[in-house]
Amino acid sequence: MTLTELRYIVTLAQQQHFGQAAELCHVSQPTLSIAVKKLEQELGVELFERSKNSVRPTPIGEQVVAQAQRVLEESASIRDIASAGKDQLKTPLHVGAIFTIGPYLFPSFIPALRQSVPQMPLVVEEGFTATLRQRLRKGELDVILVALPFTEPDVVTQPLYTEPFVVLVPTDHRLAKKDFIKPSDLDNENVLLLGEGHCFGDQVREALPNLNQHLDESQQQIRTHSEGSSLETLRHMVASHLGITILPLSAAIGAGYKEGLLVTREFVAPSPCRTVALAWRASFPRHKAIDALRDAIKQNSLPSCTTCA
């Protein structure tokens, strides 16, 4: 039994698909399948129930996978402890961010971080909150940037800043004439939102539960077929007059369109908003690296919102 085999079964249990699990583990599907079968033979039990279209853990497999996850987390702690004996600012720092934060925060803090600690290599990636959560727990990421609320056992969460949501509309839209937007102003508007899996879309729906409730059937069909996969997609949709959207302020700055095409409008106070935070394993020993990252972000992040709900 090896850590690699344990990683295989944990990933397979999460993906419930041999091909997808093999891709995430960076091995071929036959390699992963053979390793899983070998582990089952060693343990003398079937860990997974296989069918033509899916694979899922057996009851005993669920228990083994849960224990394997704990073993992988503990092995990550061993690596963390070992790295504490090294220069905390010379080992690569692996940073993850959700899709609605990374593209807008990375360009601002990476230059500042490279200037303050040029000797520390930086590895960044984007993902959904659920994916980043798993990679953090497995030790594949050192620290992640997420939107609160975010809770995870044995993980430290530290708020960085709060930013308001703003409404993005074409300049010739009726709402562009307003200085501030009330939630009721969005009635009968086709508000384009992120699709499933994006926590920002869920946050907007929670903050503004009446969105798209007043659309007729034809408008609802348009919205359903044009839910965006990214904030950039939503921005392009607004520029094409498919509707309007709501963005975090950091994503609305520097829209990249020629002047006079799109405008943003703030909500009346109290404004819906989100809080961006750092999260890292409590056992992670490189506190100086976390401090350097936090300082670089705070030098370049948006000021705290004073009108948020």
C-alpha positions in Angstrom: 0.0 0.0 0.0 1.5 3.3 -1.1 0.5 7.0 -0.8 0.1 7.0 -4.5 -2.4 4.2 -4.4 -4.3 6.0 -1.7 -4.3 9.2 -3.8 -5.7 7.2 -6.7 -8.7 5.8 -4.7 -9.5 9.2 -3.1 -9.5 10.9 -6.5 -11.5 8.1 -8.0 -14.1 8.3 -5.3 -14.4 12.0 -5.9 -14.7 11.8 -9.6 -16.6 8.5 -9.9 -15.0 8.1 -13.3 -11.7 6.3 -14.2 -10.8 8.6 -17.1 -11.3 11.8 -15.1 -9.5 10.5 -12.1 -6.5 9.3 -14.2 -6.3 12.8 -15.8 -6.3 14.5 -12.4 -3.6 12.1 -11.2 -1.5 12.6 -14.4 -1.4 8.9 -15.3 -3.1 6.8 -17.9 -6.4 5.2 -17.2 -5.0 1.6 -17.3 -2.3 2.6 -14.8 -4.9 3.9 -12.3 -7.2 1.0 -12.9 -4.5 -1.6 -12.3 -3.3 0.2 -9.2 -6.8 0.3 -7.7 -7.3 -3.4 -8.5 -4.0 -4.2 -6.9 -4.9 -2.4 -3.7 -8.3 -4.2 -3.6 -6.5 -7.5 -3.9 -4.1 -6.6 -1.2 -6.9 -5.6 1.2 -9.1 -8.5 0.1 -12.2 -6.3 -0.4 -13.9 -4.6 -3.3 -13.5 -0.8 -2.8 -15.6 0.2 -5.8 -18.7 -0.9 -7.5 -18.2 -0.7 -11.2 -20.8 -0.3 -13.9 -20.7 0.5 -17.6 -21.3 4.2 -17.0 -20.0 4.9 -13.5 -17.9 3.8 -10.6 -18.7 4.4 -6.9 -17.3 3.3 -3.6 -18.8 0.3 -1.9 -19.8 0.8 1.8 -16.5 -0.6 3.0 -14.8 1.4 0.2 -16.3 4.7 1.6 -14.6 3.9 5.0 -11.3 3.1 3.3 -11.4 6.2 1.2 -12.2 8.4 4.2 -9.2 6.9 6.1 -7.0 7.3 3.0 -8.0 11.0 2.9 -6.8 11.4 6.5 -3.6 9.6 5.7 -2.9 11.9 2.8 -3.6 15.0 4.9 -1.2 13.7 7.6 1.5 13.1 5.0 1.1 16.6 3.8 1.6 17.8 7.4 4.9 15.8 7.4 6.0 17.7 4.3 5.0 21.0 5.9 7.0 20.2 9.1 10.0 19.3 7.0 9.8 22.5 5.0 9.8 24.5 8.2 13.4 23.6 8.6 14.2 25.3 5.3 14.2 29.0 4.4 10.5 29.8 4.4 10.9 32.2 1.6 12.9 30.0 -0.8 10.5 27.1 -1.2 7.8 27.6 -3.9 4.4 28.9 -2.6 1.4 27.2 -4.3 -1.5 29.6 -4.4 -5.0 28.9 -5.6 -7.9 31.2 -6.2 -11.5 30.9 -7.3 -12.3 31.9 -10.9 -14.0 35.1 -9.8 -11.0 36.3 -7.8 -7.8 35.0 -9.6 -7.9 36.9 -12.9 -8.4 40.2 -11.1 -6.2 39.8 -8.1 -3.2 37.9 -9.5 -2.1 40.7 -11.8 -2.1 43.2 -9.0 -0.3 41.3 -6.2 2.1 39.1 -8.1 4.5 41.9 -9.2 4.4 43.3 -5.6 5.2 39.8 -4.2 8.0 39.2 -6.6 9.5 42.6 -5.7 9.3 41.9 -1.9 10.4 38.3 -2.0 12.1 37.7 -5.3 13.7 34.5 -4.1 10.4 32.8 -3.5 9.0 30.9 -6.5 5.3 31.3 -7.0 2.8 28.8 -8.5 -0.7 30.0 -9.1 -3.9 28.3 -10.3 -7.6 28.9 -10.5 -10.5 26.5 -9.7 -13.9 26.1 -8.1 -14.1 26.4 -4.3 -14.8 22.7 -3.9 -11.7 21.8 -6.0 -9.4 24.2 -4.2 -10.7 23.0 -0.8 -9.7 19.4 -1.7 -6.3 20.4 -3.1 -5.6 22.4 0.0 -6.5 19.5 2.3 -4.3 17.2 0.3 -1.3 19.5 0.5 -1.3 20.2 -3.2 -1.9 23.9 -2.5 -0.4 25.9 0.3 -3.0 28.7 0.5 -6.1 29.6 -1.3 -8.1 32.8 -2.0 -11.8 32.3 -1.5 -15.0 34.2 -0.7 -16.5 33.9 2.7 -18.2 32.0 4.2 -15.6 29.2 4.0 -15.2 26.7 6.8 -13.0 23.6 6.9 -11.7 21.7 9.8 -8.0 22.5 10.7 -7.9 25.3 8.2 -7.2 28.9 9.2 -9.3 31.6 7.4 -8.3 35.3 7.4 -10.4 38.0 5.8 -8.5 40.4 3.5 -11.0 42.9 2.2 -14.7 43.4 1.4 -15.8 44.6 -2.0 -19.2 45.7 -3.2 -21.2 44.3 -6.1 -21.9 46.7 -8.9 -24.3 46.5 -11.9 -22.8 46.5 -15.4 -25.0 47.9 -18.2 -24.6 49.2 -21.7 -24.3 53.0 -21.8 -27.6 53.3 -23.6 -29.4 51.2 -21.0 -32.1 52.9 -18.9 -30.2 52.1 -15.7 -27.2 54.0 -16.9 -29.1 57.2 -16.2 -29.3 56.4 -12.5 -26.6 57.3 -10.0 -27.4 54.4 -7.7 -29.4 51.2 -8.3 -32.1 49.8 -6.0 -32.8 46.0 -6.1 -36.3 46.8 -7.3 -34.7 48.6 -10.4 -33.7 45.1 -11.6 -37.2 43.9 -11.9 -38.1 42.9 -15.5 -34.4 43.0 -16.4 -32.6 40.1 -17.9 -29.8 39.7 -15.3 -27.1 37.4 -16.6 -25.6 35.2 -13.9 -22.8 32.7 -13.5 -23.8 29.0 -13.9 -23.7 26.2 -11.4 -20.4 25.7 -9.5 -19.6 29.3 -9.1 -20.0 30.6 -5.6 -20.3 34.2 -6.8 -23.4 33.4 -8.7 -24.9 31.8 -5.6 -23.9 34.9 -3.5 -25.7 37.2 -6.0 -28.8 35.1 -5.9 -28.8 35.0 -2.1 -28.2 38.8 -1.8 -30.8 39.6 -4.5 -33.4 36.8 -4.3 -35.9 38.5 -6.6 -33.6 38.6 -9.7 -35.3 37.4 -12.9 -38.6 36.6 -11.0 -40.5 39.1 -13.1 -39.3 37.9 -16.5 -41.8 36.5 -19.0 -41.3 33.0 -20.5 -39.3 34.2 -23.5 -36.9 36.2 -21.4 -36.4 33.3 -19.0 -35.4 31.1 -21.9 -32.8 33.6 -23.0 -31.4 33.8 -19.5 -31.3 30.0 -19.2 -29.4 29.5 -22.4 -26.9 32.4 -21.7 -25.8 31.7 -18.2 -22.1 32.5 -18.2 -19.2 30.3 -17.4 -17.0 33.2 -16.4 -17.3 36.9 -15.5 -15.6 37.8 -18.7 -18.2 35.9 -20.6 -20.9 37.8 -18.8 -19.2 41.1 -19.6 -19.1 40.2 -23.3 -22.8 39.3 -23.2 -23.6 42.7 -21.7 -21.6 44.4 -24.4 -23.6 42.5 -27.0 -26.9 43.8 -25.4 -28.0 40.3 -24.3 -28.8 41.7 -20.8 -27.1 43.2 -17.8 -25.0 41.6 -15.1 -23.7 42.0 -11.6 -20.0 41.9 -10.9 -17.7 42.3 -7.9 -16.0 45.7 -8.1 -12.6 44.2 -8.8 -13.9 42.5 -12.0 -15.6 45.7 -13.1 -12.5 47.8 -13.0 -10.5 48.0 -16.3 -13.3 46.5 -18.4 -11.1 46.6 -21.5 -13.9 48.1 -23.7 -13.6 51.4 -25.5 -15.0 54.3 -23.5 -18.7 54.8 -23.9 -19.7 51.1 -24.4 -20.3 49.9 -20.8 -20.8 51.6 -17.4 -21.1 50.4 -13.9 -23.5 51.6 -11.3 -23.3 51.1 -7.5 -26.2 49.8 -5.4 -27.8 52.1 -2.8 -26.6 51.4 0.7 -26.5 48.8 2.1 -24.8 47.3 -0.9 -24.5 43.6 -1.5 -20.9 42.6 -1.2 -18.5 39.8 -0.6 -15.5 39.3 1.6 -12.3 37.8 0.1 -10.1 35.8 2.5 -7.0 33.7 2.6 -7.3 30.1 3.8 -4.4 27.7 4.7 -3.9 24.6 6.7 -3.4 25.2 10.4 -0.3 22.9 10.3 1.3 24.9 7.5 4.6 26.2 9.0 5.7 28.8 6.5 4.2 31.8 8.3 6.6 34.2 6.7 5.4 33.2 3.2 1.8 33.7 4.2 2.7 37.1 5.7 4.4 38.1 2.5 1.5 37.1 0.4 -1.0 38.9 2.6 1.1 42.1 2.6 1.4 42.0 -1.2 -2.4 41.6 -1.6 -3.3 44.4 0.9 -0.9 46.8 -0.9 -2.9 46.4 -4.1 -6.4 45.3 -3.2 -9.5 47.4 -3.2 -10.3 49.5 -0.1 -12.8 48.0 2.3 -16.4 48.7 1.4 -18.2 51.1 3.7 -21.6 50.7 2.2 -21.9 46.9 2.2 -24.8 45.0 3.8 
